Amino acid sequence: MERKPLREFVAPVVKVIEETPTTKTLVFDISGVEFDFYPGQYVMLKVPYPPTGEELKRAYSIASSPLQRNRLELTIKRKEGGKASVILTTQVKEGDRFFIKGPYGKFYWTEELSTRIVLIGAGSGVVPLMSILRYIRDKGLHNVRATLLVSYTSYEEIIYRNELEELSRHSNIKVRITLTREAPEGWEGLRGRINADMILREVEDIPANLYYLCGPPAFVDDMKELLLQLRVDRKQIKTERYD
């Protein structure tokens, strides 16, 4: 695939969305910036860190669709003991400006790569997968069949909960959410960690799909091993690890 041009720019935050108690989406105004990317790619963000005066550089996957030309969305989950993630989820307000550089990464999808995709994520690993789903929806790619299988610790920690529900109403998009720790009374979704039985039950024609795995390193490694055991070709598996 042709590489997208690398851009450097400063953009203001125009909206802060609380996704979960530990996760926020920062919406940047990039109107006037010629910035293009493939769904699934990431940017580098410079984050001022007042306690030490240093400037932190962090990589964050893009959550928005490339078709949203005037805005760029980054969804950030607060890490225990983290620096940048704590600043970005507790102190950033509308009007704050950040230096952004990108796009980067080979973990991306376009319709030329495959029309059958399975997206498997855990926690904030859903972010680049969401960019892919939003792109499919916004471009009206009805010939593409996409399955999202994503795990969260609890109902309260489901990132993009309402939008995932809306996406699941599209005939060519299947969304399955599993909760690994707590599930509220009346929960009709899946429970427990993603396993081989879950994949066999939820994914059609397993070897025919292109797979995108994103989440903590151990999760991604486990999912890749599962898929290999299910006879998915190694070349059909793309991975992105979140520390």
C-alpha positions in Angstrom: 0.0 0.0 0.0 1.1 3.6 -0.7 2.4 5.3 2.4 0.5 8.3 3.7 2.5 11.5 4.0 4.0 12.2 7.4 2.6 15.5 8.9 3.5 17.6 11.9 1.0 20.1 13.3 -0.4 21.7 16.4 -4.1 21.2 17.0 -6.5 22.4 19.7 -8.8 20.1 21.8 -12.4 21.1 20.9 -14.1 18.4 23.0 -13.4 16.0 25.8 -15.7 12.9 25.9 -15.8 10.7 29.0 -16.1 7.2 27.7 -15.7 5.3 31.0 -14.5 6.2 34.5 -10.9 5.7 33.3 -11.1 6.5 29.6 -11.5 9.8 27.7 -11.6 10.7 24.0 -9.9 14.0 23.0 -11.3 15.5 19.9 -8.9 17.8 18.0 -9.8 20.3 15.4 -7.6 19.6 12.3 -9.5 21.7 9.8 -6.9 23.3 7.5 -4.5 20.5 8.0 -3.9 18.1 5.1 -3.8 14.9 7.3 -4.7 11.5 5.9 -4.2 8.1 7.4 -5.4 4.5 7.1 -7.8 3.1 9.6 -5.8 1.5 12.4 -2.7 3.8 12.3 -1.4 6.0 15.2 0.1 9.4 15.9 2.8 10.6 18.2 1.6 13.2 20.8 3.8 15.5 22.8 2.4 15.8 26.3 3.7 18.5 28.7 4.3 17.0 32.2 4.2 19.8 34.8 5.5 17.9 37.8 9.0 17.6 36.1 8.7 20.1 33.3 9.5 17.5 30.8 7.7 16.9 27.5 6.6 13.3 27.1 6.2 11.7 23.7 3.5 9.0 23.4 2.0 6.9 20.6 -1.9 6.8 20.5 -4.0 5.0 18.0 -6.5 7.2 16.0 -10.1 6.4 16.9 -11.8 8.4 14.3 -12.4 7.5 10.6 -10.1 9.0 7.9 -13.3 10.3 6.3 -13.8 12.8 9.2 -11.5 15.3 7.6 -11.8 18.2 10.1 -11.4 16.3 13.4 -9.0 13.7 14.9 -10.0 11.6 17.9 -7.7 9.9 20.3 -9.1 7.7 23.0 -6.9 7.3 26.1 -7.2 5.0 29.1 -5.6 6.1 32.3 -2.8 3.8 33.5 -2.1 3.2 37.2 1.2 5.0 37.8 1.2 6.5 34.3 2.3 10.0 33.5 1.0 11.1 30.1 -2.3 9.1 30.4 -3.0 10.7 33.8 -2.5 14.2 32.5 -4.6 13.5 29.4 -7.5 11.9 31.2 -7.6 14.3 34.3 -6.3 17.7 33.3 -6.8 18.4 29.6 -9.6 20.9 28.8 -11.1 22.4 25.6 -8.7 24.9 24.1 -5.5 23.1 25.1 -3.1 22.7 22.1 -0.9 19.7 21.4 1.8 18.9 18.9 0.9 15.9 16.8 2.9 13.9 14.2 1.9 11.0 12.0 0.5 8.8 10.7 2.6 5.8 11.7 2.1 2.0 11.7 1.5 -1.0 9.5 -1.5 -2.1 11.6 -4.2 -0.9 9.2 -7.0 -2.0 7.0 -8.5 -0.9 3.7 -11.1 -2.6 1.5 -8.3 -3.6 -0.9 -6.8 -5.9 1.7 -9.8 -8.0 2.4 -13.6 -7.8 2.5 -13.9 -10.3 5.4 -12.3 -9.1 8.6 -12.3 -10.1 12.2 -11.3 -7.6 14.8 -10.3 -9.0 18.2 -9.4 -6.6 21.1 -9.2 -6.1 24.8 -9.8 -2.9 26.7 -8.4 0.1 25.0 -7.2 -2.2 22.3 -10.6 -1.5 20.7 -9.4 2.0 19.7 -7.8 1.3 16.3 -10.5 -1.4 15.6 -13.1 1.3 16.1 -11.4 3.4 13.5 -11.8 0.5 11.0 -15.5 0.0 11.9 -16.3 3.7 11.6 -14.6 3.8 8.2 -16.7 0.8 7.0 -19.8 2.5 8.2 -19.0 6.0 7.0 -18.0 4.8 3.5 -21.0 2.5 3.2 -18.9 -0.6 2.5 -21.8 -3.0 2.5 -19.8 -5.7 0.7 -17.4 -5.9 3.7 -18.3 -8.3 6.5 -16.7 -7.3 9.8 -16.9 -9.1 13.1 -15.7 -7.4 16.3 -15.0 -9.6 19.3 -13.8 -7.4 22.3 -13.4 -8.0 26.0 -13.6 -5.6 28.9 -13.3 -6.1 32.6 -16.7 -4.8 33.5 -19.8 -3.1 32.0 -18.7 0.3 33.3 -15.4 -0.1 31.4 -17.0 -0.7 27.9 -15.4 1.9 25.7 -17.8 3.3 23.0 -20.7 1.3 24.5 -23.6 3.2 22.8 -21.8 3.4 19.4 -21.0 -0.3 19.4 -24.6 -1.0 19.9 -25.5 1.3 17.0 -22.8 -0.4 14.8 -24.2 -3.8 15.5 -27.5 -2.9 13.8 -25.7 -2.7 10.5 -26.3 -6.0 8.6 -22.6 -6.4 7.7 -21.1 -5.6 11.1 -21.3 -8.1 14.0 -20.3 -6.9 17.5 -19.8 -9.3 20.4 -18.7 -8.0 23.8 -17.5 -10.2 26.6 -17.0 -9.2 30.3 -14.1 -10.9 32.1 -14.8 -9.9 35.7 -18.2 -8.4 36.5 -21.4 -8.5 34.6 -24.6 -6.6 35.7 -27.9 -8.3 36.3 -29.6 -8.9 33.0 -26.4 -8.8 30.9 -27.0 -10.5 27.6 -23.5 -10.4 26.2 -20.7 -12.9 26.5 -18.8 -13.7 29.7 -15.2 -14.7 30.3 -12.0 -14.4 28.4 -12.0 -14.8 24.6 -11.3 -18.5 23.8 -11.4 -21.0 21.0 -15.0 -21.9 21.6 -16.0 -18.3 21.5 -14.2 -17.8 18.2 -15.7 -21.0 16.7 -19.2 -19.9 17.7 -19.0 -16.2 16.6 -16.7 -16.2 13.5 -17.9 -17.7 10.2 -15.5 -19.6 7.9 -12.5 -19.0 10.2 -9.6 -19.5 7.7 -11.2 -17.1 5.1 -10.9 -13.9 7.2 -8.1 -11.3 7.8 -7.6 -10.9 11.5 -6.6 -7.8 13.5 -5.5 -8.3 17.1 -5.0 -5.4 19.5 -4.5 -5.2 23.3 -1.9 -6.0 26.0 1.0 -8.1 24.8 0.0 -11.3 26.6 -3.6 -11.0 25.2 -2.3 -10.5 21.6 0.1 -13.4 21.9 -2.6 -15.7 23.3 -5.1 -14.7 20.5 -2.5 -15.3 17.8 -1.7 -18.7 19.2 -5.4 -19.6 19.3 -5.9 -18.5 15.7 -2.9 -20.6 14.5 -4.4 -23.6 16.3 -7.6 -23.0 14.4 -5.6 -23.2 11.2 -5.6 -19.5 10.3 -2.6 -18.7 8.0 0.0 -16.7 9.9 0.0 -14.1 7.0 -3.7 -13.5 7.7 -3.0 -12.2 11.3 -2.1 -8.6 12.0 -1.1 -7.5 15.5 -0.7 -4.4 17.6 0.4 -4.6 21.2 -0.5 -2.0 23.9 1.8 -1.8 26.9 
